[in-house]
Amino acid sequence: MEDNKWVLGPGDGDSHPPLAGRDATARPMDFETVYRRHASRVNAQIRAIVHDCEEAAELSQEVFLRVHGEFTRGRVPTNVGPWIERLARSAAKRHVARKAARPEIPLGAMPFAMRVDPRPWANLEIASELGWVA
C-alpha cells in the first residue's frame, strides 16, 4: 500500500469528491500511523550515516518532531515515505558536517596553556606555577 493513498488532503472528506488519482476509499493517515510505519526505517537510515545509536535516536526524534509540525500545519506532501526519508538523510548529513566542523578533543589531550578553567583566580594560579608571576 502506498503512503499517498493515506494522506488526508482537500477533497478527502464526505462533502467533496476525491482528488484525481486518489483512491476514494483511502483512509486518512494520522501522525501516529506515519510514525509506526517509518520510525525504524528512519532510525536505521540515520544510524548508517552517523554511526552512533544514541545520536541516531536523537536525530530521529528531531525528524519526527518536524514531521509532526508539518502535520499540524496541514503541509504534508502526498508521498510521505520519500519525504520523511529525505528529511532523515538531510538531518544526518547536517549533524555529521557540524560534528566534523568542531571535533571533540579530550581535556587531557589539550596543551596545558589551552585549558580553560572557569574559576576567576585559576589563570593566576597557573601563571604562578609556571613562574610567570612573582
C-alpha positions in Angstrom: 0.0 0.0 0.0 1.4 3.4 -0.9 1.5 6.3 1.5 -0.1 8.8 -0.9 -3.4 6.9 -0.6 -3.4 7.5 3.2 -2.7 11.2 3.5 -5.7 13.5 4.2 -6.0 16.4 1.9 -8.6 18.6 0.2 -11.4 16.6 -1.3 -10.9 13.6 1.0 -14.0 14.4 3.1 -17.6 13.3 2.5 -18.7 16.6 1.2 -16.1 16.8 -1.6 -15.1 14.4 -4.4 -11.6 12.9 -4.1 -8.7 14.4 -5.9 -7.8 13.0 -9.3 -5.6 9.9 -9.0 -6.6 9.3 -5.3 -8.4 6.2 -4.2 -11.9 7.2 -3.0 -11.8 4.5 -0.3 -8.4 5.6 1.2 -8.4 6.3 4.9 -6.7 9.4 6.1 -3.3 8.8 7.7 -2.6 10.4 11.1 0.8 11.1 12.6 0.8 8.0 14.8 0.4 5.8 11.8 3.1 7.5 9.9 5.4 7.2 12.9 4.7 3.5 13.3 5.3 2.8 9.6 8.5 4.8 9.2 10.3 5.1 12.6 12.5 2.0 12.3 13.5 2.8 8.7 14.3 6.4 9.6 16.4 5.4 12.6 18.3 2.8 10.5 18.9 5.3 7.8 20.3 7.9 10.2 22.4 5.3 12.1 24.0 4.2 8.8 25.2 7.8 8.3 26.1 8.9 11.8 27.4 5.5 13.1 26.1 6.1 16.7 22.9 4.6 18.1 22.2 7.4 20.7 22.8 10.2 18.2 20.6 8.4 15.6 17.8 8.1 18.1 18.0 11.8 19.0 18.1 12.8 15.3 15.1 10.5 14.6 13.2 12.3 17.3 14.0 15.7 15.7 12.9 14.4 12.3 9.6 13.2 13.6 9.1 16.5 15.6 9.4 18.3 12.2 7.0 15.8 10.6 4.5 16.3 13.4 4.8 20.1 13.0 4.1 19.8 9.3 1.1 17.5 10.0 -0.4 20.1 12.4 0.1 22.8 9.8 -1.5 20.7 7.2 1.5 20.8 4.9 2.1 17.1 4.3 3.2 16.0 0.8 1.4 13.2 -1.0 4.4 11.0 -1.0 5.1 10.8 2.8 7.6 8.0 2.8 10.2 9.5 0.5 9.7 12.9 2.1 10.5 11.6 5.6 13.5 9.7 4.3 14.8 12.8 2.7 14.3 14.7 6.0 16.2 12.0 7.8 19.2 12.0 5.3 19.4 15.8 5.5 19.3 15.8 9.3 22.0 13.1 9.5 24.3 14.8 6.9 23.9 18.2 8.7 24.8 16.5 12.0 27.9 14.9 10.6 29.0 18.2 9.0 28.6 20.1 12.3 30.4 17.4 14.2 33.3 17.5 11.7 33.5 21.3 11.9 34.1 21.1 15.7 35.9 17.9 16.6 35.9 16.9 20.3 39.3 16.9 22.0 39.5 15.2 25.4 40.5 17.6 28.1 43.7 15.6 29.0 44.8 15.8 25.3 44.8 19.6 25.2 48.0 21.5 25.8 48.2 22.9 29.3 48.1 26.5 28.2 44.8 26.0 26.2 42.8 24.5 29.1 40.0 26.8 30.3 39.2 26.9 34.0 36.0 28.7 34.9 37.4 29.9 38.3 38.4 33.6 38.0 41.6 33.1 40.0 42.7 29.9 38.1 44.7 31.8 35.5 46.7 33.5 38.3 47.4 30.0 39.9 48.6 28.7 36.5 50.8 31.7 35.9 52.4 31.5 39.3 53.0 27.7 38.9 54.8 28.4 35.6 56.8 31.2 37.2 55.2 33.9 35.0 54.1 35.9 38.1 56.1 36.5 41.2 
